[in-house]
Amino acid sequence: MIDLSALCTILAMAAVTYITRISGYLLLRRRKLSPRLTRVLESIPGCVLIAVIAPAFATTQPANLLAVIITLLLAWRFSLLPTVILSVGITAVLRHLLLY
């Protein structure tokens, strides 16, 4: 059973994420971007992924450490979206199996 405050927090975070993503699209959709700016924007998802998984390197939880290793191996083989999807699922399973 999910707590109402947790549900509201998840919904608010989803709304903020959607607003930030759609606002970038709406602001830049009619502009011609330079190749340099295009490359910078294309590298942002990888940087965000690293920022999300980097704290797991400082953990002592075996599930997190194993998930980081698997994520790095997946990132070496797959593109960003499959890596994120598979990593989130694998991390959830590992945390469930190794923490409880």
ROSE-4610 file (N, C-alpha, C; in Angstrom, 1 decimal, always signed):
// ROSE-4610
residu = [M/M/M/I/I/I/D/D/D/L/L/L/S/S/S/A/A/A/L/L/L/C/C/C/T/T/T/I/I/I/L/L/L/A/A/A/M/M/M/A/A/A/A/A/A/V/V/V/T/T/T/Y/Y/Y/I/I/I/T/T/T/R/R/R/I/I/I/S/S/S/G/G/G/Y/Y/Y/L/L/L/L/L/L/L/L/L/R/R/R/R/R/R/R/R/R/K/K/K/L/L/L/S/S/S/P/P/P/R/R/R/L/L/L/T/T/T/R/R/R/V/V/V/L/L/L/E/E/E/S/S/S/I/I/I/P/P/P/G/G/G/C/C/C/V/V/V/L/L/L/I/I/I/A/A/A/V/V/V/I/I/I/A/A/A/P/P/P/A/A/A/F/F/F/A/A/A/T/T/T/T/T/T/Q/Q/Q/P/P/P/A/A/A/N/N/N/L/L/L/L/L/L/A/A/A/V/V/V/I/I/I/I/I/I/T/T/T/L/L/L/L/L/L/L/L/L/A/A/A/W/W/W/R/R/R/F/F/F/S/S/S/L/L/L/L/L/L/P/P/P/T/T/T/V/V/V/I/I/I/L/L/L/S/S/S/V/V/V/G/G/G/I/I/I/T/T/T/A/A/A/V/V/V/L/L/L/R/R/R/H/H/H/L/L/L/L/L/L/L/L/L/Y/Y/Y]
num = [1/1/1/2/2/2/3/3/3/4/4/4/5/5/5/6/6/6/7/7/7/8/8/8/9/9/9/10/10/10/11/11/11/12/12/12/13/13/13/14/14/14/15/15/15/16/16/16/17/17/17/18/18/18/19/19/19/20/20/20/21/21/21/22/22/22/23/23/23/24/24/24/25/25/25/26/26/26/27/27/27/28/28/28/29/29/29/30/30/30/31/31/31/32/32/32/33/33/33/34/34/34/35/35/35/36/36/36/37/37/37/38/38/38/39/39/39/40/40/40/41/41/41/42/42/42/43/43/43/44/44/44/45/45/45/46/46/46/47/47/47/48/48/48/49/49/49/50/50/50/51/51/51/52/52/52/53/53/53/54/54/54/55/55/55/56/56/56/57/57/57/58/58/58/59/59/59/60/60/60/61/61/61/62/62/62/63/63/63/64/64/64/65/65/65/66/66/66/67/67/67/68/68/68/69/69/69/70/70/70/71/71/71/72/72/72/73/73/73/74/74/74/75/75/75/76/76/76/77/77/77/78/78/78/79/79/79/80/80/80/81/81/81/82/82/82/83/83/83/84/84/84/85/85/85/86/86/86/87/87/87/88/88/88/89/89/89/90/90/90/91/91/91/92/92/92/93/93/93/94/94/94/95/95/95/96/96/96/97/97/97/98/98/98/99/99/99/100/100/100]
x = [+0.9/+0.0/+0.9/+0.6/+1.4/+0.8/+1.7/+1.3/+0.8/-0.2/-0.7/+0.3/+1.1/+2.2/+3.2/+3.6/+4.5/+4.0/+2.7/+2.0/+2.0/+1.7/+1.7/+3.1/+4.1/+5.5/+5.9/+5.5/+5.9/+5.2/+3.9/+3.2/+3.7/+4.1/+4.7/+6.0/+6.8/+8.1/+7.9/+7.0/+6.7/+6.2/+5.4/+4.9/+6.1/+6.9/+8.1/+9.0/+9.2/+10.1/+9.5/+8.2/+7.6/+7.6/+7.4/+7.4/+8.8/+9.8/+11.1/+11.5/+11.1/+11.4/+10.6/+9.3/+8.5/+8.9/+9.3/+9.6/+10.9/+11.9/+13.0/+12.7/+11.8/+11.4/+10.7/+9.8/+9.0/+9.9/+10.9/+11.7/+12.7/+13.1/+14.1/+13.6/+12.3/+11.8/+11.9/+11.9/+12.0/+13.4/+14.3/+15.6/+16.6/+17.5/+18.6/+19.7/+20.1/+21.1/+22.4/+23.5/+24.8/+25.2/+26.1/+26.6/+27.2/+27.9/+28.5/+27.4/+26.4/+25.3/+24.5/+24.4/+23.7/+24.5/+25.8/+26.6/+26.5/+26.5/+26.4/+25.1/+24.0/+22.7/+22.6/+23.3/+23.2/+24.0/+25.0/+25.8/+25.1/+24.1/+23.5/+22.9/+22.1/+21.6/+22.6/+23.8/+24.8/+25.4/+25.5/+26.0/+25.0/+23.7/+22.7/+22.7/+22.9/+22.9/+24.1/+25.2/+26.4/+26.2/+25.5/+25.3/+24.3/+23.4/+22.4/+23.1/+24.0/+24.6/+25.8/+26.5/+27.7/+27.7/+26.6/+26.5/+26.5/+26.1/+26.1/+27.6/+28.5/+29.9/+30.4/+29.8/+30.2/+29.4/+28.6/+27.8/+28.4/+28.0/+28.5/+27.4/+26.3/+25.2/+25.7/+25.7/+26.1/+25.2/+23.9/+22.9/+23.3/+23.6/+23.9/+25.2/+26.2/+27.5/+27.4/+26.6/+26.4/+25.6/+24.7/+23.9/+24.7/+25.7/+26.6/+27.4/+27.9/+28.8/+28.0/+26.8/+25.9/+25.6/+25.3/+25.0/+26.1/+27.3/+28.5/+28.7/+28.4/+28.5/+27.4/+26.2/+25.1/+25.4/+26.0/+26.3/+27.3/+28.2/+29.3/+28.7/+27.6/+27.0/+25.8/+25.0/+23.7/+23.7/+22.7/+22.6/+22.0/+21.7/+21.3/+19.9/+18.9/+17.6/+17.5/+18.0/+17.9/+18.8/+19.9/+20.7/+20.0/+19.3/+18.5/+17.4/+16.6/+15.5/+16.0/+17.0/+17.5/+18.1/+18.8/+19.5/+18.5/+17.4/+16.4/+15.8/+15.4/+14.8/+15.7/+17.0/+18.0/+18.3/+18.4/+18.6/+17.4/+16.2/+15.1/+15.1/+15.4/+15.4/+16.5/+17.7/+18.8/+18.5/+18.0/+17.7/+16.6/+15.7/+14.6/+15.2/+16.1/+16.6/+17.7/+18.6/+19.7/+19.5/+18.5/+18.2/+17.1/+16.3/+15.2/+15.3]
y = [-1.2/+0.0/+1.2/+2.1/+3.3/+4.5/+5.2/+6.3/+7.5/+8.2/+9.3/+10.4/+10.7/+11.7/+11.2/+10.0/+9.4/+9.5/+9.2/+9.2/+10.7/+11.6/+13.0/+13.5/+13.0/+13.4/+12.8/+11.6/+11.0/+11.7/+12.1/+12.8/+14.2/+14.9/+16.2/+16.1/+15.1/+15.0/+14.6/+13.8/+13.5/+14.8/+15.6/+16.8/+17.8/+17.9/+18.8/+18.3/+17.0/+16.5/+16.7/+16.5/+16.7/+18.2/+19.0/+20.5/+20.9/+20.5/+20.9/+20.3/+19.1/+18.6/+19.2/+19.4/+20.0/+21.5/+22.2/+23.6/+23.7/+22.8/+22.9/+22.7/+21.7/+21.5/+22.7/+23.3/+24.4/+25.6/+25.8/+27.0/+26.8/+25.6/+25.5/+24.9/+24.6/+23.9/+24.7/+26.0/+26.8/+27.5/+27.1/+27.7/+26.7/+27.3/+26.5/+26.5/+25.3/+25.1/+24.9/+25.4/+25.2/+23.7/+23.2/+21.8/+21.6/+22.6/+22.5/+22.4/+23.2/+23.2/+21.9/+21.4/+20.1/+19.0/+19.0/+18.0/+18.1/+19.3/+19.5/+19.0/+19.3/+18.8/+17.3/+16.7/+15.2/+14.5/+15.2/+14.6/+14.7/+15.5/+15.7/+14.4/+13.6/+12.4/+11.5/+11.3/+10.5/+11.1/+12.4/+13.1/+12.9/+13.0/+12.9/+11.5/+10.5/+9.1/+8.9/+9.4/+9.3/+9.9/+11.1/+11.8/+11.0/+10.3/+9.5/+8.2/+7.6/+6.3/+6.5/+7.7/+7.9/+7.8/+8.2/+8.0/+6.5/+5.7/+4.2/+3.7/+4.4/+4.0/+4.1/+5.1/+5.3/+4.5/+3.6/+2.8/+1.5/+1.0/-0.3/-1.4/-1.0/-2.0/-2.9/-4.2/-5.0/-4.9/-4.7/-4.6/-3.4/-2.3/-1.1/-1.2/-1.8/-2.0/-3.0/-4.0/-5.0/-4.3/-3.5/-2.8/-1.8/-1.1/-0.2/-1.0/-2.1/-2.9/-3.3/-3.8/-4.3/-3.1/-2.0/-0.8/-0.4/-0.4/-0.1/-1.0/-2.3/-3.3/-3.1/-2.8/-2.5/-1.3/-0.2/+1.0/+0.8/-0.2/-0.5/-1.2/-1.9/-2.7/-2.0/-1.3/-0.8/+0.7/+1.3/+2.7/+3.2/+4.5/+5.0/+4.5/+4.5/+4.1/+2.7/+1.7/+0.3/+0.2/+0.9/+0.8/+1.3/+2.4/+3.0/+2.1/+1.6/+0.7/-0.6/-1.2/-2.5/-2.2/-1.1/-0.9/-0.6/+0.1/+0.4/-0.9/-1.8/-3.0/-3.9/-4.0/-4.9/-4.4/-3.1/-2.5/-2.8/-2.7/-3.0/-4.4/-5.3/-6.8/-7.1/-6.5/-6.8/-6.2/-5.0/-4.5/-5.3/-5.8/-6.6/-7.9/-8.5/-9.8/-9.8/-8.7/-8.7/-7.9/-7.0/-6.2/-6.8/-7.6/-8.1/-9.6]
z = [+0.0/+0.0/+0.0/-0.9/-1.0/-0.2/+0.4/+1.3/+0.3/+0.8/+0.0/-0.2/+0.8/+0.6/-0.4/-0.4/-1.3/-2.7/-2.9/-4.2/-4.7/-3.8/-4.3/-4.6/-3.9/-4.2/-5.6/-5.8/-7.1/-8.3/-8.1/-9.1/-9.3/-8.3/-8.4/-9.1/-8.8/-9.4/-10.9/-11.2/-12.6/-13.4/-12.7/-13.4/-13.6/-12.6/-12.8/-13.9/-13.9/-15.0/-16.3/-16.5/-17.8/-18.2/-17.2/-17.5/-18.0/-17.3/-17.7/-19.1/-19.4/-20.7/-21.8/-21.6/-22.7/-22.9/-21.8/-21.9/-22.8/-22.6/-23.5/-24.9/-25.2/-26.5/-27.1/-26.3/-26.8/-27.1/-26.2/-26.4/-27.6/-27.9/-28.9/-30.2/-30.3/-31.5/-32.8/-32.8/-34.0/-34.2/-33.4/-33.5/-34.2/-34.9/-35.5/-34.6/-34.1/-33.2/-33.9/-33.3/-33.8/-33.6/-34.4/-34.1/-32.8/-32.3/-30.9/-29.9/-29.9/-28.9/-29.1/-30.3/-30.5/-29.8/-29.9/-29.3/-27.8/-27.3/-25.8/-25.3/-26.0/-25.6/-25.7/-26.7/-26.8/-25.7/-25.1/-24.0/-22.7/-22.5/-21.2/-20.6/-21.4/-20.8/-20.1/-20.8/-20.2/-18.9/-18.9/-17.7/-16.6/-16.9/-15.8/-15.3/-16.2/-15.8/-14.8/-15.2/-14.3/-13.0/-13.0/-11.7/-10.9/-11.5/-10.7/-10.1/-10.9/-10.4/-9.6/-9.7/-9.1/-7.5/-6.9/-5.4/-5.0/-5.9/-5.6/-5.4/-6.0/-5.8/-4.4/-3.6/-2.3/-1.3/-1.7/-0.8/-0.4/+0.7/+1.1/+0.9/+0.3/+0.0/-1.1/-1.0/-2.1/-3.3/-3.1/-4.2/-5.1/-4.4/-5.2/-5.9/-5.3/-5.9/-7.1/-6.9/-8.0/-9.2/-8.8/-9.8/-10.6/-10.0/-10.7/-11.7/-11.2/-12.1/-13.4/-13.1/-14.2/-15.1/-14.5/-15.3/-16.2/-15.7/-16.5/-17.7/-17.4/-18.5/-19.5/-19.1/-20.0/-20.8/-20.2/-20.9/-22.0/-21.7/-22.7/-23.9/-23.8/-24.8/-25.5/-24.7/-25.3/-25.3/-26.0/-25.9/-24.6/-24.5/-23.2/-22.7/-23.6/-23.1/-22.6/-23.4/-22.9/-21.6/-21.5/-20.3/-19.1/-19.3/-18.1/-17.7/-18.7/-18.4/-17.7/-18.3/-17.7/-16.4/-16.2/-14.9/-13.8/-14.1/-13.1/-12.6/-13.6/-13.3/-12.5/-13.0/-12.3/-10.9/-10.7/-9.4/-8.5/-8.9/-8.1/-7.7/-8.6/-8.3/-7.3/-7.5/-6.6/-5.2/-5.1/-3.8/-3.1/-3.8/-3.2/-2.7/-3.5/-3.2/-2.1/-2.2/-1.3/-0.1/+0.0/+1.2/+2.1/+1.5/+2.3/+2.4]
